[in-house]
Amino acid sequence: MSVAWSKVATGGRGVVGEGLARRLGTADAVVVGLSAMIGAGVFAAFAPAAAAAGPWLLAALALAAVVAYCNATSSARLAALYPESGGTYVYGRRRLGPLWGYLAGWGFTVGKTASCAAMALTFGAYVAPALARPLAISAVVAVTVLNLYGVHRSAMMARVTVAFVLAVLALVVVVGLLGGPEPLAASSTPAPAGQATADLAEISAADATRPLLVSDTQVSGALVPSPQVSGPEVSGALVSDTTLVPGAMVSGAQEGRADLWGVLQGAGLLFFAFAGYARIATLGEEVRDPARTIPRAIGIALGITLVVYAAVAVAGLHALGSTGLAASGAPLADVVTASGFGWLRPVVGAGAAVAALGALLALLLGVSRTTLAMARERDLPAVFAAVDPVRQVPRRAELAVGGAVIVLLLVADLRGAIGFSSFGVLLYYAIANAAALTLSRDEGAPPRAVPVLGLALCLVLAATLPPASVFAGIAVFAVGLAVWALRRSRR
């Protein structure tokens, strides 16, 4: 169903509440989802997941795929019924009440804004580590300007990035499976057990779409990829040739075993690699024939991602084994090195940089559309509900999100916000599954077991995240509730 929004003029500069243009077909929507899912995380996320799950990495991947399938099915049915910008914010509000919708939107907006900054820094660090921060800011400005020219141009850019990243991953898989494993001088080593204390979830904060951001004063419990950054600029950037993973998890992988908790935590880390299909739903108001297009696009994007990740995992285990994969700071680069093709490492690095740029593009699109939806309902200032009358994009929301990301890049210690993002995404999808449970058969309800299983697994995986991430998430949601209460009292 489509939604007719009231049009209120705003001095000729835009319109508050006007609908966006439906310009995306199925292929465009699939590409946007793939650019978010097959991001920089595939170049790093398998290492902490292998550290947690050990030889049961494929089981953790399968469990993550089950959770993703349940969430995708619930989101697709809801998106077909409510083809509006905003994703789970809209579904929670319509099906569960304003507060639940607000909590979903708050968690998504705050967490993914931090993820945007992480993606930008990842891009900068791979291109020129010494200039990581200026390049990150330039990337945010460039992608924001591109988005202001219309979602169709953004989708065209996503096609280019996805094609290149898939080509690089195919190369890694072929080399990893066909090349003979050779002794590998690891580019990184595990930290002493006493030093590695914990927040493994930080690696998955941006939908597992980038290597970890760390501080120069505290890098414990993190996986830090390979590009070189040194000196005072290391804060908030990528650190070279060092991997710090929880000692107990590494020892579990080395002993060839992993308990159920490790598999659950590995699944929790890998789940975020699949979470980008939400970007398709948040663009629901810009998709042609949404009742048909959105479910198809989500299913196709999820299926392609699962096949790609399974192939990458098998190649990584073949080339490095679960122990080597767990100890690697740049897993896919180490796969080509261990297989006797070390000269391909720069190609893998280029793939990671392009993947980070593609993920940044998809994230900025998703956050700005959720901001637009929240502004329409006055959960955020109404000024962000303006739609450009010519380009038909949420211009003010785009500019606000881009500005917020740049501010984070300039001033913030992102560790806490990034750790929260892992927790927040699971709760975001838990609300989506809860909303799907309220659908009737006439409204296209999925089989009841799907949202029930999705809701339960989202809560279980959130509970298995390291305590620091859980506490950070609870704190950020508490702030959101305080903002909600304040705005309600003023009304």
Secondary structure by P-SEA (a helix, b strand, c coil): cbbbbbbbbccccccccccccccccaaaaaaaaaaaacccccccaaaaaaaacccaaaaaaaaaaaaaaaaaaaaaaaaaacccccaaaaaaaacccaaaaaaaaaaaaaaaaaaaaaaaaaaaaaacccaaaaaaaaaaaaaaaaaaacaaaaaaaaaaaaaaaaaaaaaaaaaaacccccccccccccccccccccccccccccccccccccccccccccccccccccccccccccccccccccaaaaaaaaaccccaaaaaaaaaaaccccccaaaaaaaccccccccccaaaaaaaaaaaaaaaaaaaaaaaaacccaaaaaacccaaaaaaaaaccccaaaaaaaaaaaaaaaaaaaaaaaaaaaaaaaaaaccccccccccccccccaaaaaaaaaaaaaaaaccccaaaaaaaaaaaaaaaaaaaaaaaaacccccccccaaaaaaaaaaaaaaaaaccaaaaaaaaaaaaaaaaaaaaaaaac
